Amino acid sequence: MLKLSGAKQRYAWGSKSALPALLRESADSRPVAEIWYGSHPIAPTLLEEGGTLAEHIQKDPLAALGQDTVDRFGETLPFLMKYVAPARPLSLQVHPSKEIAMQGYAKEEAEGVDRTSPWRSYRDANHKPEMLMALTDFQAVVGFRAPRKAREILRALAAPLARELFDILDRQTNARGMRTIATQLMDPDTAPDQAAVNEVVVACRDRIDRGTTPSKRADTIACELGEEYPGDAGAVLSLLLNPVTLRRGETLFIPCGHIHAYMSGLGLELMAASDNVLRAGLTEKYVDAREALRCTDFSAAPPVRIAPEWVNNWTAVYYAPVDDFELSLAELGKEWRPLPGHGPRILTCLDGEATVGTKATEMILPRGHGIFIDAADGSVRARGVGHLAQVDVP
C-alpha cells in the first residue's frame, strides 16, 4: 500500500480554490485544474516514499497489477483517476476510439512530433472513454440533441448564421444535418467570422431578455461561452448539444466520439489511461477541429448517466460499459468494512478521513489524497468517517 502525491495540472480554466480546499492546502494565485493519480507519463504520480507509481509498477508488474490485468492490458495500469475543477468552460473536445488513437499516434510518431508538444493531438495509442462523478453541482454539455429540438432552438434566432443553420437542418433532419452544421461551424475553411458568431450570441441574449426563448438554458450557455471565447463558433455549436447538470454523487459516462465540454464544478473523473484530447474550439490550446470532427459521433443521444448498483448496505458500484476501470463508493463507519473488487486499486477519500487496511498494513487516508494498492496485497477493508472512492479493474 503506497501513499500517492497527485500531479497537479495548472490549466487556465481551473479553479484557484476548489482543489486546494479539498486537500486542505493553502491556495495561491494560480489555478489548479486537475490532480492526476495514475501512471501516465505525461503527468507522473509521485510516491511519498520516493519515485513514481509507474516505476513501482515496472519493478514487479505481476505483483502490482496481477496476472489478469497484465494479460489483458500489458504491464501498465489501465486507468487514470483525476480530480477536476473547472472554474470557466474548458475546450469543446472529443476522445478517439482505440483504433483511431493507434493510427493517429503512429502517424505523429513517424512525423517526429514530440509527445509533449502542445501541437500534438495523439499523446498515446489508447482510447479515452471517461466517467465523472460530481462532488458539487457540475455543469457540462455532452453529445448532440435530437435534430427536431435543435431546429426549434435555431428557428427563432434573429441572426443570419442561425437562419442558415436552421435551413440546413430543415433539409437534413438527421445526424447528417448535424454533421453538416458542425463541419461548417468548426472546420477552418468554412468557420464563420467573429461578427457572425457574435450576432448569434446577441440574439440569444435578446430573446432571454424578452422572455421568448424556447430554451433559456441553451441560450444562457451560448452567451456564457460567447463571453468567455468571443467569436468562437463553439458557442453557436453549443446550441445543438445536450446541457447536463449533475448533483453531488451523480455520475456521467462519456463514450469515445461524444463531443463535450465541462463548464463548472468539482468532480472525480475516471478514464482509460490516456491523454488523447481532440479539441474543436473554446480553448487557447491547440485546436485540431478537422480531426475532432472525424472522430465525432453525430447521432442524437441523451447523456449516459450511470446508476449505482448497491452490492451491500454501504457500497455502491458504478459499472461503466468499458473494461478499463470500475468505480465503487463506500460509506465509512466505525467498524471495518470490506471493499469489493480485486487487482490494482487507487483509493481516495472524498470527505472526512479513512483508515485503509490490507492483510499486511494499515494507512490513514486524508480527504482528497490517494493510495495505490498492489494486486498482491489482496483484500481491502476500510473504516472512518465520510466516503471512500475506489477505482479498480473490472
Secondary structure, DSSP 8 states (H G I E B T S, - for coil): -EEEE-EEE--TTBBSSHHHHHTT----SS-B-EEEES--TTS--EETTSSBHHHHHHH-HHHHH-HHHHHHH-SS--EEEEEE-BSS---EEE---HHHHHHHHHHHHHTT--TT-TT-S-SSS----EEEEESS-EEEEEEE--HHHHHHHHHT--SHHHHHHHHHHHH--SHHHHHHHHHHHHSTTT---HHHHHHHHHHHHHHHHHT--S-HHHHHHHHHHHHHSTT-THHHHGGGEEEEEE-TT-EEEE-TT--EEEEE--EEEEEES----EEEESSSS---HHHHHHH---SB---EE---EESSSSEEEE--SSSS-EEEEEE--SS-EE----SSEEEEEEEEEEEEE-SS-EEEEEBT-EEEE-GGG---EEEEEEEEEEEE--
